[in-house]
Structures are given as structure tokens and as C-alpha cells.
Amino acid sequence: MPEPRIDDLRKALDERAAPTVGLWNRLEGRPRTTDFDRALRVEVRDALWMLTRQWQLGEFHGTDGGSPVTATYSVAATRPGRFRPAAEHTSVEDLKDDRPLEAIAERRPLPFAAGTEPLALDLRLAIGRRWLKLVGARPRLNVLSLGIRQKYIDRYPFALPDPDVPADTPRVAHPEVWSEMQAVTGRRMDGYAFYLHLKGGGDASAGIGGLLGLHRQELRSLGARLVTWFDRLIDQPVVNPALGTTNATWDPTRLEHRFSVAAGTPEIGGAGAEKVLTVQEYPGGTLGWQDFSLDPEHPLGGTAPDSVEFHRTVFPAPVRFSGMPLPRWWAVEDGRTNFAAVAPDSTDLARLVFLEFALVYSNDWYQLPCDLPAGTYASIRGLAVTDVFGEKLWITPAGAGSDADWQRWSMFTLDTVGDDDVPADTGLLLPPGAVAVADGPPLEEVVLARDESANMVWGVEATVPTATGTARRGTEISAEELAHRLRLRTPPTVPAPAAAVAYRAVNSVPEHWIPFIPVHVPGQDRAIRLQRAAMPSTVTGLPVPPRTSLLRQGLDQGQQYYVNEEEVPQSGTRLSLAYNRARWRDGRVCVWLGARRGLGRGEGSSGLAFDFLADTTPPGTGTGATGAS
């Protein structure tokens, strides 16, 4: 069936009514030989060829378009001033410009204990050493007759673990931990216990006898200095006394950070508006503009406009790059950049856009200098361009229109949360983040992997923190603690087996493998989520708890822990906890403890089996039959 006739071709092209209609604006030769000598001579046979060449270069369009000479623009830049961990949280705090946004978004409380087991011996010793150093630097307090140093060591001691007590197994099963505990007991003070005493409003001289009033006043002053020093040493989230929670952004069910910031933007006419910029899926690392989206449904409130407006007139400069095509036919480009060797895939949109810019519109781009303050949300109020003909053109944003319009062209712009038909935002966000973040060695590392044989997900604790603050492999930690529990256990009297095989309901897995079992989402019959469970210990028969804070979510409070099923893909998920360090614009160093998420290494196999027959014949005494059901 023949195609219908198109009477108005230009209208069909503008409205895209017939996608099969194309517009060709370039003539390309069809070579018949490999010799390019004649083609490079550009022989002119007649004037018609010259007219065709002029038509190809667009010289007959008559658009009267001139090159820009000057450009005048007005820009308003505002700083985010409010912070909220997630949309469902009600705790909102002021966002101060004294540290990178990564530190505020990723910081989490320092794990000084895992249940009743004390941790972070290195930090406890550092705080105690700092306090004794402050006291020793004061001649009035550093008197031999006072013995103040030993009094604080006796007041805040380290308890020496007992190798014969099963509860002290995490501190005595590992030789390096046990040696360090023996070395510091009775010789150093627990600085963190003293810090908690001061943080709770306690007196620095409480429980220290033989002091005068002048001594106690000086100790109170030093106690305030100690609290300020440790609070600045490692950045931790702010505790909300009303809610009893910390302002952490980590979402344990989604295994990612979620938070929002708000900036007050002044509108024309004096009225103010609030721009809420939310981060829905931040795995950790370095924040960029692509991590943010506009959220008009969850305002933060209390954001006053804090903007800087400036107006400038600048001279546009043509964009130049190495190997760009020259605008004239008779000029020959250099061969420093071989664009013909670039072979992008059909899905490589960034490379395709770059090639179109470089080969088709290379001499049509101009750049305008515009310096913006770091850590601001900027919007262009207006842009007027004057060309060589003296005409003034008002330039509107290329990305204006509906936010849901898929044909809208834009770069470095923010999308809007939701499916509502709202106007697209054309502002530019420069996040108040760090230029670079230095990562420390992992303190904790957990791999969430699927085990199709056991039909469950395992949280494998690859790296586990010890009581001294160092990190060890999870296999070594679990093996040493298991060996210590076996030494403490009194060997029971086991009767000799009556058969060559024995029935086993279930076997055991390494203790650093924490199971996650699928359970139904409340109120739904099909959707499932992963619930943290526990395997029984092969020695005590009690559930084996996780050793990492990443998997102990809610365990010490008697709460269950659930992970969304879609957060553990077939490739798995890797979680890590480490100290991060960055330098802020004023030179201040910021250190915080943050969690990050990365890709796993595929599926895993725990070797878990149910309902099988095990061989009971000791090795070397005979052969026995084994099987599995």
C-alpha cells in the first residue's frame, strides 16, 4: 500500500507526524577507487557544483543569524540550610557550612559495644591518655602527694577477662586481644567511660578523693576541654533527645543512605520558595549532582533565603578542541584526533552525543564564563545575547517544559520525584561535598550472597572488628572462638554408635555465616522480604549472633531486622564500614565512620544440608555406608 502524500513537509517534520520522513543536509561521495589524489584536488567542473556546495553548507537558508558578541546574565545562587535524614523522619536540623556533606550524610555512631561486650579498646585508651596528659600538664594537679593519675585509673579501670568464663570468650579466644587486655589492665584508664560520665553532665572530679576546691574547679575546666576534643576528633550524628534516636541516614532495609537538604530561593517580587533536594539511593563515597532529585511533596520548613545574586556582561568565546572539523571546505584538519576510529554502541548515549557535537555542530557552540560559589543551588534569572548585527536575543533554557517530556533535552539538571506533570527544573546544583575522600581500611565487611541450594540469603561477615579496635577475617575469628568454647566444654559421655550411619536433621555452617530467611511482607501474599535469623552453635546450641554492627541492627533492642528482597541481586551485595577522612575548604580535617555499599561476587554455597545420613565409623576402623535423602 503506497504511503499517503504529505502536502506540508515542513509541518510534518516539526510535528514529527511521519517518523519515516528524513531530512538530509549533507552530500557524500561514493568512492570507486582507493586512490584519493583526484578527490583531494577538489576539481571544479562547473558552477553548479559550487552552488550545490553552498546549499550543503546552509548558505541559502537566509536566517540572518549572527555570531554572539556580548552576553548579559543574572544568576541567583543559594546555599542549602536545612537537613533531614529521610522523608519519613520528622527530625530536621540546620545544615552548617563547616564540613562536607558526605560527613553529615554518612556519619554513624562509633560502635563501643556489641551487646554487653565492650569494643574499641584503641579509642578508649586514646581518650584516657588524652585526659591524663591534660592533667599532667597542670603543675597544680601534677603533685606526687595527690596521686591523681592512679586515682583515675582505679576509678575507670579495664576489667580483666577470665579465660574460664564463657562470656569472656571474644576477649580471650584471640591471642593478640588477650595480650593487649593483660597489658592495659591496672595501668591505663577507660577513657570512654569517663567521657560518658562527662557527657551526661557528671563532674570530672567525682569520686576522686583528697582534692581541694581549687583542684576540682580546674578538673571541671579540663573535663569540658576533653569532651570538646573528642567531639571534634570524629564526627558523629546528633542524638535527638525527644525521639531517642540518632540522626543517621543509613536505611538498613534498603542498604543505602537517604536524606534531604533544603535551600531557600527568593522569587521575583520578594516572595521566597523552598527547594527540597532529596537523595533516595546513595551508596556512599562522593556526592554528585546526579544523586539529587527535587522533592516538592515533603517540605522541610524553616528555610530562609540565603542567596547571592550577581549580574555580569561577558564576551562569548567559541569552543575549541583538538581535531575539530574546520568550518571551511578548503582547510584541512590535522590528524591528532581520529574521530573515525571511535565506534560507539547504540546504547552509549554519552559518546554519541559527543560525536554529534564534535562532527556536526562543532563550530556552533560558545562558552560564557560564570563563576559560582561551591555548595550552592544556582538558577539563571535571565540571559540576553547581542549578536554582530546588534540584535538582542532573549535565551530561554533548552530543558524548559514538562519534567515528564522524554523529548526534552537537558544536561546537569535535576529530575522531580513522582509522576506528576510539573515544570522541569533548570537550576544547577553544586553539592557542598568534598573534593576527595580518603578511605581507611574496612573495620567491618559483610557480603550478602544468595545460596540457591539452601534457598536463602547469607550475610557472610568477611571482616569482623575485635575488642581492641582492629579488624580480622571472619573465618579466623569464628574458628578461634569455636576452639576456645570446645576447650571450656566438659566432654560429655557419648555412647558408642550402634549403627554404621546416623540420621542428621541438619548440619552446621561456619559461625560467621548469618542466615536471612524469606518471609511474607505484612498484608501481602506474594511479596517477600528477608528476615535475619540465627544458626545454633555446635558447642552450646544457642543462636550465634552477628559480630558486626551492620548485621546487629535492632538486635540489642530485641527487634527483628528485615532487608528488602530486591536489595540482594543474583550478584550479591557487599557492605563495608570504615573511617573516612576529608579536608574542608577552610583546611579543617573531618573524620567520620561511614558505611558503603558495593557489588558482590556472585552466589555462594554454605554447604547447609537437611535430612541426611552421616558415617559414624571412625576413620581407619572400617567402611561405612553414607547417603542422603
ZAMARGU-4260 file (C-alpha; in steps of 0.2 Angstrom, whole numbers, plus 5000, padded with zeros to 4 digits):
<rodrens>
0) 5000/5000/5000 | 5008/5017/4995 | 5012/5029/5008 | 5000/5044/5009 | 5005/5060/5001
5) 5012/5074/5013 | 5007/5091/5007 | 5016/5101/5020 | 5033/5093/5023 | 5040/5106/5035
10) 5024/5105/5046 | 5026/5086/5046 | 5044/5087/5051 | 5041/5100/5065 | 5026/5089/5072
15) 5035/5073/5069 | 5019/5066/5061 | 5028/5054/5050 | 5044/5047/5058 | 5049/5039/5041
20) 5052/5057/5034 | 5070/5062/5034 | 5080/5077/5031 | 5097/5076/5023 | 5109/5091/5024
25) 5125/5084/5018 | 5131/5076/5002 | 5143/5062/5002 | 5153/5054/4988 | 5153/5036/4983
30) 5171/5031/4980 | 5175/5019/4966 | 5194/5018/4969 | 5206/5018/4984 | 5216/5032/4976
35) 5211/5049/4984 | 5223/5060/4974 | 5210/5066/4962 | 5197/5069/4976 | 5209/5079/4986
40) 5212/5091/4971 | 5194/5096/4973 | 5192/5099/4954 | 5178/5111/4949 | 5169/5106/4933
45) 5155/5119/4933 | 5147/5132/4943 | 5133/5121/4948 | 5144/5111/4959 | 5148/5127/4968
50) 5130/5131/4970 | 5127/5114/4977 | 5141/5116/4989 | 5134/5132/4996 | 5117/5124/4998
55) 5125/5110/5008 | 5134/5122/5020 | 5117/5131/5023 | 5122/5147/5014 | 5105/5149/5006
60) 5094/5147/5022 | 5094/5166/5024 | 5092/5165/5043 | 5101/5181/5046 | 5110/5173/5061
65) 5125/5182/5068 | 5138/5177/5080 | 5136/5182/5098 | 5147/5197/5103 | 5141/5200/5121
70) 5130/5191/5134 | 5122/5198/5149 | 5115/5186/5163 | 5108/5187/5180 | 5111/5172/5192
75) 5105/5168/5209 | 5114/5156/5220 | 5108/5150/5237 | 5115/5138/5250 | 5106/5123/5257
80) 5102/5127/5275 | 5092/5113/5282 | 5095/5094/5283 | 5084/5079/5286 | 5089/5060/5286
85) 5074/5054/5276 | 5056/5059/5271 | 5048/5049/5285 | 5059/5057/5298 | 5052/5072/5307
90) 5069/5077/5315 | 5076/5092/5305 | 5092/5101/5309 | 5101/5116/5302 | 5114/5112/5289
95) 5130/5121/5294 | 5144/5125/5281 | 5158/5119/5292 | 5161/5101/5285 | 5157/5091/5269
100) 5140/5085/5266 | 5147/5067/5264 | 5152/5068/5283 | 5134/5073/5288 | 5126/5060/5277
105) 5137/5045/5281 | 5142/5048/5299 | 5136/5035/5311 | 5139/5032/5330 | 5155/5023/5334
110) 5152/5005/5340 | 5159/5005/5358 | 5150/4989/5362 | 5141/4974/5354 | 5128/4970/5366
115) 5137/4968/5383 | 5154/4965/5375 | 5165/4981/5375 | 5174/4986/5359 | 5185/4999/5353
120) 5199/4997/5365 | 5210/5009/5355 | 5198/5023/5356 | 5196/5020/5375 | 5214/5021/5378
125) 5216/5037/5367 | 5203/5046/5377 | 5211/5041/5393 | 5228/5045/5388 | 5222/5062/5382
130) 5214/5065/5399 | 5230/5060/5409 | 5240/5071/5398 | 5229/5086/5401 | 5230/5083/5420
135) 5249/5080/5419 | 5252/5097/5410 | 5245/5107/5425 | 5258/5109/5439 | 5245/5112/5452
140) 5237/5095/5449 | 5253/5086/5445 | 5259/5083/5463 | 5265/5067/5469 | 5256/5068/5485
145) 5239/5069/5476 | 5242/5053/5466 | 5228/5059/5454 | 5234/5049/5439 | 5232/5032/5449
150) 5216/5038/5456 | 5208/5040/5439 | 5215/5023/5433 | 5207/5015/5448 | 5191/5025/5446
155) 5189/5020/5427 | 5198/5003/5426 | 5198/4990/5412 | 5191/4973/5418 | 5202/4959/5416
160) 5193/4945/5407 | 5193/4927/5414 | 5198/4913/5402 | 5187/4901/5411 | 5171/4912/5409
165) 5162/4908/5393 | 5155/4926/5392 | 5173/4932/5390 | 5177/4921/5375 | 5178/4936/5362
170) 5192/4944/5373 | 5202/4929/5377 | 5200/4917/5362 | 5211/4928/5351 | 5229/4929/5357
175) 5233/4947/5352 | 5217/4954/5360 | 5220/4944/5376 | 5238/4950/5377 | 5233/4968/5375
180) 5220/4967/5388 | 5233/4960/5400 | 5244/4974/5396 | 5232/4988/5400 | 5223/4982/5415
185) 5228/4991/5430 | 5240/5003/5420 | 5228/5013/5410 | 5210/5021/5412 | 5195/5018/5402
190) 5193/5035/5394 | 5176/5032/5385 | 5168/5028/5402 | 5175/5044/5409 | 5169/5053/5393
195) 5151/5046/5395 | 5151/5052/5413 | 5156/5070/5407 | 5144/5070/5393 | 5130/5065/5404
200) 5133/5081/5415 | 5144/5072/5428 | 5158/5081/5437 | 5176/5077/5432 | 5182/5076/5450
205) 5168/5065/5456 | 5174/5050/5465 | 5192/5057/5466 | 5197/5060/5485 | 5210/5071/5493
210) 5206/5086/5482 | 5204/5104/5486 | 5190/5116/5479 | 5203/5124/5468 | 5208/5107/5461
215) 5190/5102/5457 | 5187/5118/5448 | 5202/5115/5437 | 5197/5097/5434 | 5180/5103/5428
220) 5188/5115/5416 | 5199/5101/5409 | 5184/5090/5408 | 5175/5102/5396 | 5190/5103/5385
225) 5191/5084/5384 | 5173/5082/5378 | 5176/5096/5365 | 5192/5087/5359 | 5184/5070/5356
230) 5168/5078/5348 | 5179/5086/5335 | 5191/5071/5333 | 5177/5060/5325 | 5161/5067/5318
235) 5146/5058/5325 | 5127/5060/5322 | 5117/5071/5333 | 5106/5062/5346 | 5088/5068/5346
240) 5083/5068/5365 | 5064/5069/5360 | 5065/5054/5349 | 5079/5044/5357 | 5087/5041/5340
245) 5102/5046/5331 | 5101/5057/5315 | 5109/5043/5305 | 5104/5042/5286 | 5108/5024/5284
250) 5092/5014/5279 | 5095/4996/5285 | 5081/4989/5275 | 5087/4996/5258 | 5105/4996/5262
255) 5109/5014/5257 | 5109/5032/5263 | 5093/5043/5262 | 5092/5061/5266 | 5086/5078/5260
260) 5093/5096/5261 | 5083/5112/5258 | 5088/5129/5251 | 5078/5145/5252 | 5076/5153/5235
265) 5070/5170/5233 | 5057/5173/5219 | 5054/5188/5209 | 5044/5200/5218 | 5051/5197/5236
270) 5042/5180/5240 | 5053/5166/5245 | 5051/5147/5240 | 5059/5131/5246 | 5069/5119/5235
275) 5070/5102/5244 | 5084/5091/5236 | 5082/5073/5241 | 5094/5059/5239 | 5085/5042/5238
280) 5099/5030/5234 | 5116/5035/5240 | 5128/5020/5242 | 5142/5031/5250 | 5158/5039/5243
285) 5157/5056/5234 | 5141/5065/5232 | 5137/5072/5214 | 5123/5082/5207 | 5116/5066/5199
290) 5112/5059/5216 | 5099/5073/5220 | 5081/5075/5215 | 5068/5088/5218 | 5055/5083/5231
295) 5040/5095/5231 | 5030/5084/5242 | 5040/5084/5258 | 5045/5101/5263 | 5057/5104/5277
300) 5052/5121/5283 | 5061/5135/5292 | 5072/5139/5277 | 5076/5157/5274 | 5083/5163/5258
305) 5101/5164/5259 | 5106/5169/5241 | 5119/5179/5232 | 5113/5187/5216 | 5125/5195/5203
310) 5124/5202/5185 | 5138/5201/5173 | 5141/5205/5155 | 5154/5194/5146 | 5161/5190/5129
315) 5156/5173/5122 | 5171/5163/5116 | 5170/5149/5103 | 5173/5132/5109 | 5189/5124/5103
320) 5196/5107/5104 | 5209/5096/5096 | 5205/5089/5080 | 5188/5098/5077 | 5182/5100/5059
325) 5186/5116/5051 | 5171/5127/5045 | 5179/5130/5028 | 5180/5117/5014 | 5197/5122/5008
330) 5205/5120/5025 | 5212/5103/5030 | 5211/5097/5048 | 5226/5089/5057 | 5226/5071/5062
335) 5229/5072/5080 | 5211/5066/5084 | 5205/5052/5074 | 5186/5053/5076 | 5184/5039/5063
340) 5191/5026/5075 | 5178/5030/5088 | 5165/5016/5087 | 5151/5018/5100 | 5137/5006/5104
345) 5119/5010/5101 | 5117/5012/5120 | 5132/5023/5123 | 5122/5039/5123 | 5136/5050/5130
350) 5148/5045/5117 | 5135/5048/5103 | 5131/5065/5110 | 5149/5069/5110 | 5152/5064/5092
355) 5137/5074/5086 | 5143/5089/5095 | 5161/5086/5088 | 5157/5082/5070 | 5140/5091/5066
360) 5139/5106/5077 | 5157/5109/5082 | 5158/5127/5077 | 5141/5132/5083 | 5145/5132/5102
365) 5150/5146/5113 | 5155/5147/5131 | 5152/5160/5144 | 5162/5162/5159 | 5152/5161/5175
370) 5160/5158/5192 | 5148/5150/5205 | 5151/5148/5224 | 5154/5130/5229 | 5140/5121/5238
375) 5126/5131/5230 | 5110/5129/5220 | 5110/5142/5206 | 5097/5147/5194 | 5098/5159/5179
380) 5086/5173/5180 | 5089/5179/5163 | 5101/5178/5148 | 5102/5191/5134 | 5114/5189/5119
385) 5119/5203/5107 | 5125/5197/5090 | 5136/5206/5077 | 5120/5213/5069 | 5116/5222/5085
390) 5100/5212/5089 | 5097/5207/5107 | 5090/5189/5109 | 5082/5183/5125 | 5088/5165/5128
395) 5077/5153/5137 | 5083/5136/5144 | 5084/5122/5132 | 5077/5110/5146 | 5062/5120/5150
400) 5045/5112/5148 | 5037/5097/5157 | 5048/5086/5168 | 5039/5071/5161 | 5043/5075/5142
405) 5055/5062/5136 | 5060/5073/5121 | 5066/5087/5132 | 5085/5090/5130 | 5095/5095/5146
410) 5111/5091/5154 | 5116/5093/5173 | 5098/5096/5178 | 5088/5088/5192 | 5073/5077/5190
415) 5057/5078/5200 | 5051/5064/5212 | 5035/5057/5207 | 5024/5056/5191 | 5015/5072/5192
420) 5015/5084/5177 | 5026/5098/5184 | 5038/5110/5176 | 5055/5105/5174 | 5068/5112/5185
425) 5083/5121/5176 | 5094/5125/5191 | 5111/5119/5193 | 5117/5111/5209 | 5135/5111/5215
430) 5134/5100/5231 | 5143/5106/5246 | 5154/5090/5246 | 5172/5086/5247 | 5184/5086/5233
435) 5191/5069/5238 | 5188/5057/5252 | 5202/5046/5259 | 5195/5029/5264 | 5203/5019/5278
440) 5204/5000/5279 | 5187/4991/5282 | 5183/4989/5300 | 5168/4978/5295 | 5164/4970/5279
445) 5148/4960/5275 | 5144/4950/5259 | 5125/4947/5256 | 5125/4932/5244 | 5111/4921/5238
450) 5113/4902/5241 | 5101/4893/5229 | 5105/4876/5236 | 5099/4881/5254 | 5086/4893/5246
455) 5091/4908/5257 | 5102/4923/5258 | 5118/4923/5269 | 5126/4938/5277 | 5144/4932/5277
460) 5155/4943/5289 | 5171/4943/5279 | 5179/4956/5291 | 5175/4957/5309 | 5181/4970/5322
465) 5189/4964/5338 | 5188/4971/5355 | 5205/4980/5353 | 5198/4990/5338 | 5207/4981/5324
470) 5199/4971/5311 | 5202/4952/5307 | 5195/4940/5295 | 5178/4932/5300 | 5185/4915/5297
475) 5199/4917/5309 | 5188/4925/5322 | 5174/4911/5322 | 5187/4897/5321 | 5197/4904/5337
480) 5181/4907/5347 | 5174/4890/5342 | 5191/4881/5348 | 5190/4891/5364 | 5172/4885/5368
485) 5177/4867/5364 | 5191/4869/5377 | 5179/4875/5390 | 5166/4862/5387 | 5166/4846/5398
490) 5167/4831/5386 | 5150/4823/5388 | 5149/4804/5389 | 5143/4798/5372 | 5138/4780/5369
495) 5146/4770/5355 | 5136/4771/5339 | 5125/4756/5337 | 5125/4758/5318 | 5137/4762/5304
500) 5127/4778/5299 | 5116/4790/5309 | 5102/4802/5304 | 5106/4820/5305 | 5092/4833/5304
505) 5103/4847/5299 | 5122/4850/5298 | 5132/4866/5304 | 5139/4881/5294 | 5154/4892/5300
510) 5148/4904/5313 | 5152/4920/5303 | 5138/4915/5291 | 5122/4923/5297 | 5106/4917/5288
515) 5092/4928/5281 | 5076/4918/5278 | 5062/4924/5266 | 5046/4929/5275 | 5030/4937/5269
520) 5028/4956/5269 | 5014/4960/5281 | 4997/4962/5272 | 5004/4954/5256 | 5003/4936/5249
525) 5016/4937/5235 | 5029/4950/5241 | 5043/4944/5252 | 5057/4951/5262 | 5072/4944/5271
530) 5072/4942/5290 | 5088/4940/5300 | 5089/4923/5308 | 5102/4913/5318 | 5111/4896/5317
535) 5113/4886/5333 | 5131/4884/5339 | 5139/4867/5338 | 5145/4869/5356 | 5132/4877/5366
540) 5117/4875/5355 | 5112/4894/5357 | 5109/4905/5342 | 5125/4913/5336 | 5123/4932/5335
545) 5131/4943/5322 | 5148/4951/5327 | 5146/4966/5315 | 5136/4982/5318 | 5130/4981/5300
550) 5120/4965/5304 | 5116/4968/5323 | 5103/4981/5318 | 5090/4981/5332 | 5097/4965/5340
555) 5102/4973/5356 | 5085/4981/5357 | 5076/4965/5355 | 5070/4970/5337 | 5069/4960/5321
560) 5079/4965/5306 | 5072/4964/5288 | 5080/4968/5272 | 5070/4971/5256 | 5072/4956/5245
565) 5076/4966/5229 | 5092/4973/5238 | 5101/4957/5236 | 5103/4953/5217 | 5110/4937/5209
570) 5127/4945/5210 | 5126/4949/5229 | 5129/4965/5239 | 5145/4970/5248 | 5144/4981/5263
575) 5159/4989/5272 | 5161/5000/5287 | 5177/5011/5288 | 5184/5028/5293 | 5184/5042/5281
580) 5194/5057/5280 | 5192/5073/5270 | 5199/5091/5271 | 5186/5105/5270 | 5188/5122/5261
585) 5195/5131/5276 | 5208/5117/5279 | 5199/5108/5293 | 5201/5090/5293 | 5185/5080/5296
590) 5185/5061/5301 | 5169/5050/5301 | 5164/5032/5302 | 5153/5028/5287 | 5145/5013/5278
595) 5146/5010/5260 | 5138/4998/5248 | 5146/4989/5233 | 5143/4974/5221 | 5146/4957/5227
600) 5154/4942/5218 | 5140/4931/5213 | 5131/4917/5223 | 5138/4907/5237 | 5137/4890/5244
605) 5136/4887/5263 | 5135/4868/5262 | 5119/4868/5273 | 5110/4851/5271 | 5095/4844/5279
610) 5089/4826/5282 | 5104/4816/5278 | 5114/4800/5284 | 5131/4803/5292 | 5145/4790/5293
615) 5148/4785/5312 | 5163/4773/5309 | 5179/4781/5315 | 5192/4783/5301 | 5203/4768/5299
620) 5192/4756/5308 | 5181/4750/5293 | 5170/4756/5280 | 5153/4763/5282 | 5139/4767/5270
625) 5133/4785/5268 | 5119/4793/5259 | 5107/4807/5258 | 5088/4809/5256
</rodrens>
